[in-house]
Amino acid sequence: MPPGWADDPRLDGLEVYRVGGAIRDELLGLPVADSDFVVVGSSPEQLAGRGFRPVGRDFPVFLHPERGDEFALARTERKSGSGYAGFAFHTGPDVTLTDDLRRRDLTINAIAEDRSGRLIDPFDGRRDLERRTLRHVSPAFVEDPVRLLRLARFATRFAAFDIAEETSALARRLVASGEVDQLVAERVWQEMSRAMMHPRPSRFFRLLREFGALARLLPELDVLFGVPQVARWHPEIDTGDHVMRVLDVAAADERALAVRFAALVHDLGKGITPDDALPSHPGHETAGLPLVEAVCARLRVPSACRELGLLVCRHHLNVHRAATLRPATLVDLLQRVDAWRRPERFEQFLQACQADRQGRKGRVASPVPEIDLLRRAAVLTAEVDAAALAARGHRGPKLGAAIRDERIGRVRRLLGRR
């Protein structure tokens, strides 16, 4: 129970309950960051009169004036159109706590707590927590496509949980009905990005594929499953399986979101390789660039993720060939990925490429010496003293050429070549 809630005088005389994820996480013994509350039998005027600040546009939600916690009036919802926004909400003194909890997605998220600490659990969410089961609250699950994304995300976060068969059936119905096509980009990215930050994010995408939703939301990724690769380089053969392994490696190494996104999209070009070229994928790096751009535009992916995704898609093979590249080519690679001006992004670029190498069957722990080689090359070439070269009389284009020559020389010595 959050400190100060039970004895908060602003709540005296109100029927208030703490609800949702905070209760679930406490019962699971997990840390709780924020708590949400439902107020039953009240009105916007009553809450505003007690100093609560209204923030909800679609239905009344208020912020506590001191703590900033969210307090929503108990509400019901009725399907009135398509998609996530196609609902009519009703609040009023006739709406009960059970009415409010019934509209939630999963039973484990439909548990409430009163000010005395007593739990109200009309849909047996505690039983499902004990059984490690994700189960829908009501058949209305199929009315909101966001619930499918949340189901896959919770299954990813709580890896030990299984999805009830009847809930999986509803998820498939939701896709078949076309509701999933109504999802707005912001919600897809919100749930997908949160899922990617869990320890094994591949489960999110595999579940979406199982439900039939991946082909609707990320067809560029869905098509990779079943596409063969050369067994010598990819013992796992299947490209979709490889991408899932790469993503999980990036997650296991606790990489940033941009790295995980780059891991997800780095091989999209293999989905359009002509059949007569398989299992090889010549030119898949450049072929994948417009596909990465399309995904980023459709889902409104943040620029940091987009930029890194494109860099890794285009240059990951050159990273794996780094030890055999000509010194001048290696210097050109460092320049193309902006290694000297953006060293932090360059490090993320290398992390994604390392995950690509290790995301292969039986090679998770394999060393990737090319990554260390490129790190050392970047440091050595960044240390070239432009001022000293200018003092020797190099100016304009000649100075640029002198800097490049010095960098190439340093890389040549690093590689042990004459």
Secondary structure, DSSP 8 states (H G I E B T S, - for coil): --TTSTT-GGGTTSEEEEETHHHHHHHTT------EEEEES--HHHHHHTT-EE--SSS-EEE-TTT--EEEE-EEEEE-SSSTT-EEEEESTT--HHHHHHTSSBGGG--EE-TTS-EE-TT-HHHHHHHTEE-BSSGGGGG-THHHHHHHHHHHHSTT-EE-HHHHHHHHHHHHTTGGGG--HHHHHHHHHHHHTSS-THHHHHHHHHHT-HHHH-HHHHTTTT----TTT-TT--HHHHHHHHHHHHHHTT--HHHHHHHHHTTGGGGG--GGGTT--TTHHHHTHHHHHHHHHHHT--HHHHHHHHHHHHHHHHHHTGGGS-HHHHHHHHHHTTTTT-HHHHHHHHHHHHHHHHSSTT-TT---HHHHHHHHHHHHHHT--HHHHHHTT--THHHHHHHHHHHHHHHHHHHT--
